[in-house]
Amino acid sequence: MNDNPTPRPPLRIAAVIPCFNEALAIAQVVAEFRAALPEAQIHVFDNNSTDGTAAVARASGASVTRVELRGKGNVARRMFADVEADVYVMVDGDATYDLGGVRRMIDTLVEGNLDMVVGYRVDDGADAQTYRAGHRLGNRMLTGAVARLFGGRLTDMLSGYRVFSRRYAKSFPAVSEGFEIETELTVHALELRMPFAELPVRYRSRPEGSHSKLSTYADGWKILKTICRLFISERPLMFFSSIAYVLALGSIAGAVPLAITYLHTGLVPRLPTAVLLTGTMLTAMLAFVCGVVLHTVTIGRQEAKRLRYLAIPGVRHTAEP
């Protein structure tokens, strides 16, 4: 009998970098990955860049994949589908995230047998344009909304620097197309009650001449719509029950004076109002029934996603003999 089991192969680590017109920054990102994670495979996913990003990334030694469909969500979908690894390190290609602590993030994932580690952004405050006040405020508001609606403690829901386990990557049904993908990544972990952690990461200014692709108001509005869409699809009973409660309360409040008049006179002098209130109450009942039905459907979807998730070994099982 062999008392020395065959050791498992080392973890396959993949750095996946979504890019759009980041020719001035991508070489620095690849070089930092090479220094911090020499064993990692580096994959740059070029989202139809027009400034030579793909050529610079290829010259830096990264594997480059062109993604025709515009939008970070479409890129993330391709990344998780095309790359085979045990640990995925996703970071924006704009060189704003300090990658010096990436080993610590991976160790946290493996040692805790987690499915996601989020690098929440911390800047030194020296340059107000590094992490603009509007972005900071919007992030806090949106992060707080998701935390209240879906549970969980969150610091930086919109961070573009994350480490994932294989079972997360291969069980994530990406739907979003653009920058709202970070919201969907977070809600997916919260809905399946995946274990995750957050670690501070130094947030830096972009390289000189490089410009952010994020639109504060347009992308913020898209993220807010994504939160609402996910709330309706993942919490339908709460959503429709809230509507039913408001409608029922309004109907009852309006019906009380009519009922008092009827008890005193035996007449319903405001018949159109009575009909309207009756319709409002019926609408409230219909909304509640819709919530119950959709809640059952949601449970079935969550169970299917959970079973897919459980079919994939955790990162600790993969890493340890």
C-alpha positions in Angstrom: 0.0 0.0 0.0 1.4 3.4 -0.9 1.4 5.7 2.1 2.5 8.7 0.1 -0.4 9.8 -2.1 0.4 11.5 -5.4 0.5 15.2 -4.8 -1.9 17.3 -6.7 -0.6 19.6 -9.4 -0.2 23.2 -8.5 -3.1 25.6 -8.9 -3.7 26.9 -12.3 -3.9 30.7 -12.0 -5.2 32.8 -14.8 -5.1 36.6 -14.9 -8.0 37.8 -17.0 -7.9 41.5 -18.1 -10.7 43.2 -19.9 -9.5 46.1 -22.1 -10.8 48.9 -24.2 -8.3 51.4 -25.6 -5.7 50.9 -22.8 -2.5 50.9 -24.9 -0.9 53.3 -22.5 -1.6 51.1 -19.5 -1.8 47.5 -20.5 2.0 46.9 -20.6 2.3 48.0 -17.0 -0.5 45.7 -15.9 1.1 42.7 -17.6 4.5 43.5 -16.2 3.0 43.8 -12.6 1.3 40.4 -13.0 4.6 38.9 -14.3 6.4 40.2 -11.2 3.7 39.2 -8.6 2.5 36.0 -10.2 5.2 34.6 -12.5 3.3 31.2 -12.8 0.0 32.8 -13.9 -1.3 32.7 -17.5 -2.1 36.2 -18.5 -5.1 36.7 -20.8 -6.0 40.1 -22.2 -9.5 40.4 -23.7 -9.5 43.3 -26.2 -12.9 44.8 -26.6 -12.5 46.2 -30.1 -9.8 48.7 -29.2 -8.7 51.2 -31.8 -5.4 52.3 -30.2 -3.3 49.2 -30.6 -4.0 47.7 -27.2 -3.9 44.2 -28.6 -0.5 44.7 -30.2 1.0 46.1 -27.0 -0.5 43.3 -24.9 0.8 40.7 -27.3 4.3 42.3 -27.3 4.2 42.2 -23.5 3.8 38.4 -23.6 0.0 38.1 -22.9 -2.4 35.9 -24.7 -4.9 38.2 -26.5 -8.5 37.4 -27.4 -10.6 39.9 -29.4 -14.2 40.3 -28.2 -16.4 41.9 -30.9 -19.5 42.7 -28.7 -18.9 46.0 -27.0 -19.2 46.1 -23.2 -17.4 44.8 -20.2 -20.2 42.4 -19.4 -19.8 40.7 -22.8 -16.0 40.5 -22.2 -16.5 38.9 -18.8 -18.8 36.3 -20.4 -16.0 35.4 -22.8 -13.4 35.3 -20.1 -15.1 32.8 -17.9 -16.2 30.7 -20.9 -12.8 30.5 -22.7 -10.3 30.4 -19.9 -9.7 27.2 -17.9 -8.1 27.7 -14.5 -8.6 26.9 -10.8 -8.2 30.6 -9.7 -9.2 33.6 -11.8 -7.8 37.1 -11.1 -9.8 39.7 -12.9 -8.5 43.3 -13.0 -9.2 46.3 -15.2 -6.5 47.0 -17.7 -6.1 50.7 -16.8 -3.2 50.2 -14.3 -5.2 51.9 -11.5 -5.1 48.8 -9.1 -1.9 48.0 -7.3 -1.2 44.3 -8.0 1.5 43.9 -5.4 -0.9 42.2 -3.0 -2.4 39.8 -5.5 -0.7 36.8 -3.8 -2.3 37.7 -0.5 -5.7 37.8 -2.2 -5.2 34.3 -3.7 -3.9 32.9 -0.4 -7.1 34.3 1.3 -9.2 32.6 -1.3 -7.4 29.3 -0.9 -7.0 29.2 2.9 -10.6 30.2 3.5 -11.9 28.0 0.7 -13.7 31.1 -0.6 -15.3 31.8 -3.9 -14.6 35.5 -4.3 -12.2 38.0 -2.9 -12.9 41.6 -3.7 -10.2 44.3 -3.6 -11.9 47.4 -2.3 -10.3 50.6 -3.4 -8.3 52.8 -1.0 -6.4 55.9 -2.3 -4.0 58.3 -0.5 -6.2 61.3 -1.3 -3.3 63.1 -2.9 -5.1 63.6 -6.2 -8.8 64.3 -6.2 -9.1 62.9 -9.7 -7.8 59.4 -8.7 -11.1 58.4 -7.1 -13.5 61.3 -7.8 -15.9 62.4 -5.1 -18.9 61.7 -7.4 -17.8 58.2 -8.1 -17.1 57.6 -4.4 -20.5 58.8 -3.4 -22.3 56.9 -6.1 -20.4 53.7 -5.1 -21.4 54.1 -1.5 -25.1 54.6 -2.4 -25.3 51.7 -4.9 -23.3 49.4 -2.6 -25.5 50.3 0.3 -28.6 49.6 -1.8 -27.4 46.1 -2.8 -26.4 45.3 0.8 -29.9 46.2 2.1 -31.8 44.4 -0.7 -29.7 41.2 -0.9 -27.9 41.1 2.5 -24.2 40.8 3.2 -21.6 43.3 4.2 -20.0 45.2 1.3 -17.5 47.9 1.0 -16.9 48.4 -2.7 -19.4 46.6 -4.9 -18.1 48.2 -8.1 -14.5 47.2 -7.7 -12.9 45.9 -10.9 -10.3 43.9 -9.1 -11.5 40.4 -7.9 -10.2 36.9 -7.4 -12.6 34.0 -8.2 -12.7 30.3 -7.6 -13.3 28.0 -10.6 -16.7 27.0 -9.2 -17.7 30.7 -9.1 -16.5 31.4 -12.7 -18.2 28.3 -14.2 -21.5 28.8 -12.4 -21.9 32.5 -13.2 -24.7 33.1 -15.8 -23.6 36.6 -16.9 -26.4 38.6 -18.4 -25.2 42.2 -18.2 -23.5 43.9 -21.2 -21.5 46.8 -19.7 -20.1 48.2 -16.5 -23.0 46.9 -14.5 -21.3 43.5 -14.6 -19.7 44.1 -11.2 -23.2 44.4 -9.7 -24.2 41.1 -11.2 -21.0 39.5 -10.0 -21.7 40.6 -6.4 -25.4 39.7 -6.4 -24.6 36.2 -7.8 -22.3 35.6 -4.7 -24.9 36.9 -2.3 -27.8 35.0 -3.8 -26.0 31.6 -3.6 -24.6 32.6 -0.2 -21.1 32.0 -1.4 -18.3 32.6 1.0 -16.3 35.8 0.1 -14.0 38.4 1.6 -12.8 41.9 0.9 -9.2 43.2 1.2 -8.0 46.7 0.8 -6.1 47.6 -2.4 -4.3 50.8 -3.3 -6.0 52.7 -6.0 -3.8 54.8 -8.2 -4.1 57.5 -10.9 -4.3 56.4 -14.5 -1.1 56.7 -16.6 -0.7 60.1 -18.1 -2.7 60.5 -21.3 -5.1 57.7 -20.4 -8.7 58.5 -19.9 -11.5 56.7 -18.0 -14.3 55.1 -20.1 -16.8 55.3 -17.2 -19.6 57.8 -17.5 -20.7 58.9 -14.0 -24.3 59.5 -14.8 -25.0 57.2 -17.8 -23.2 54.1 -16.3 -24.6 54.9 -12.8 -28.1 54.9 -14.2 -27.4 51.5 -15.9 -26.1 50.1 -12.6 -29.2 51.3 -10.8 -31.5 49.7 -13.4 -29.5 46.5 -13.0 -30.0 46.5 -9.3 -33.8 47.0 -9.8 -33.9 44.2 -12.4 -32.0 41.8 -10.1 -34.2 42.8 -7.2 -37.4 42.0 -9.2 -35.9 38.7 -10.6 -34.3 37.5 -7.3 -36.7 38.9 -4.8 -40.1 38.9 -6.6 -42.1 38.1 -3.5 -40.7 41.2 -1.6 -41.1 43.4 -4.7 -44.7 42.5 -5.6 -45.7 42.2 -1.9 -44.6 45.8 -1.5 -46.7 46.9 -4.4 -49.7 44.9 -3.1 -49.3 46.5 0.4 -49.3 50.0 -1.0 -52.3 49.4 -3.2 -54.3 47.5 -0.5 -53.5 50.3 2.0 -54.7 52.9 -0.4 -57.8 51.0 -1.2 -58.7 50.5 2.5 -58.0 54.1 3.3 -60.3 55.3 0.5 -63.0 52.7 1.4 -63.4 53.8 5.1 -65.3 57.0 4.4 -67.6 55.1 1.9 -68.2 52.4 4.5 -69.1 55.0 7.2 -71.5 56.7 4.8 -73.1 53.4 3.9 -73.6 52.5 7.5 -75.3 55.8 8.3 -77.4 56.1 5.1 -77.5 52.7 3.5 -76.4 54.4 0.3 -73.1 54.5 -1.8 -73.2 58.0 -3.2 -69.8 57.9 -4.9 -70.2 54.7 -6.9 -67.3 55.4 -9.3 -64.9 55.8 -6.3 -66.2 52.5 -4.9 -65.5 50.8 -8.3 -62.0 52.3 -8.4 -61.2 51.2 -4.9 -62.5 47.7 -5.7 -60.3 47.5 -8.8 -57.3 48.8 -6.7 -57.8 46.0 -4.1 -58.1 43.4 -6.9 -54.9 44.7 -8.4 -53.2 44.4 -5.0 -54.3 40.8 -4.7 -53.1 40.1 -8.3 -49.7 41.6 -7.5 -49.4 39.4 -4.4 -50.3 36.3 -6.4 -47.7 37.2 -9.0 -45.1 37.5 -6.3 -45.9 34.1 -4.9 -45.8 32.4 -8.3 -42.5 34.2 -9.4 -41.0 33.4 -6.0 -41.5 29.7 -6.7 -39.9 30.1 -10.1 -37.0 31.9 -8.5 -36.4 29.2 -6.0 -36.2 26.7 -8.8 -33.7 28.8 -10.7 -31.6 29.3 -7.6 -31.6 25.5 -6.9 -30.4 24.8 -10.4 -27.6 27.3 -10.1 -26.7 25.9 -6.6 -26.5 22.4 -8.0 -24.3 23.6 -10.8 -22.1 25.3 -8.2 -21.9 22.2 -6.0 -20.8 20.1 -9.0 -17.5 21.9 -9.2 -14.8 21.3 -6.5 -13.8 24.1 -4.2 -10.5 25.8 -4.5 -9.1 24.1 -1.4 -10.1 20.7 -2.6 -8.2 21.4 -5.8 -5.2 22.8 -4.1 -4.6 20.3 -1.3 -3.7 16.6 -1.5 
